Amino acid sequence: MNYFELKEFDSPDLPNSGINMDKSFLQMLNSAREIAGIPFKITSGYRSVNHNKKVGGVQNSSHLIGVAADISVVSGNERYIILNALIKAGFKRLGIAKTFIHCDTDETKNSSVWTY
């Protein structure tokens, strides 16, 4: 990976858990970062069951299986650039919040865009 280190994806309660991230997911995210041309600050990657409960994640969260990440956004322009790059990289599941964008490649779920 050119733009990320696995530790960026660690569950806060489980050091070195970023190793549980799916390699194909990380390659897609790396491609999106290349397309965007701006840094991606990962606010959530892999989650332990306990951490997922603590943050109010759904029971079948894609974070639990290492195929999801939340990326911090601070402006509308940044949100546009990141979303555009994620779509061009092939992401088909995107959640848009005021302060972050969720992306995942969970093949057990339908393609979707949602808001928080």
Rosetta blueprint (number, residue, H / E / L):
1 M L
2 N L
3 Y L
4 F L
5 E L
6 L H
7 K H
8 E H
9 F H
10 D L
11 S E
12 P L
13 D L
14 L E
15 P L
16 N L
17 S H
18 G H
19 I H
20 N H
21 M L
22 D L
23 K H
24 S H
25 F H
26 L H
27 Q H
28 M H
29 L H
30 N H
31 S H
32 A H
33 R H
34 E H
35 I H
36 A H
37 G L
38 I L
39 P L
40 F L
41 K L
42 I E
43 T E
44 S E
45 G L
46 Y L
47 R L
48 S L
49 V H
50 N H
51 H H
52 N H
53 K H
54 K H
55 V L
56 G L
57 G L
58 V L
59 Q L
60 N L
61 S L
62 S H
63 H H
64 L H
65 I H
66 G L
67 V L
68 A E
69 A E
70 D E
71 I E
72 S E
73 V L
74 V L
75 S L
76 G H
77 N H
78 E H
79 R H
80 Y H
81 I H
82 I H
83 L H
84 N H
85 A H
86 L H
87 I H
88 K H
89 A H
90 G L
91 F L
92 K L
93 R E
94 L E
95 G E
96 I E
97 A L
98 K L
99 T L
100 F E
101 I E
102 H E
103 C E
104 D E
105 T L
106 D L
107 E L
108 T L
109 K L
110 N L
111 S L
112 S E
113 V E
114 W E
115 T E
116 Y L
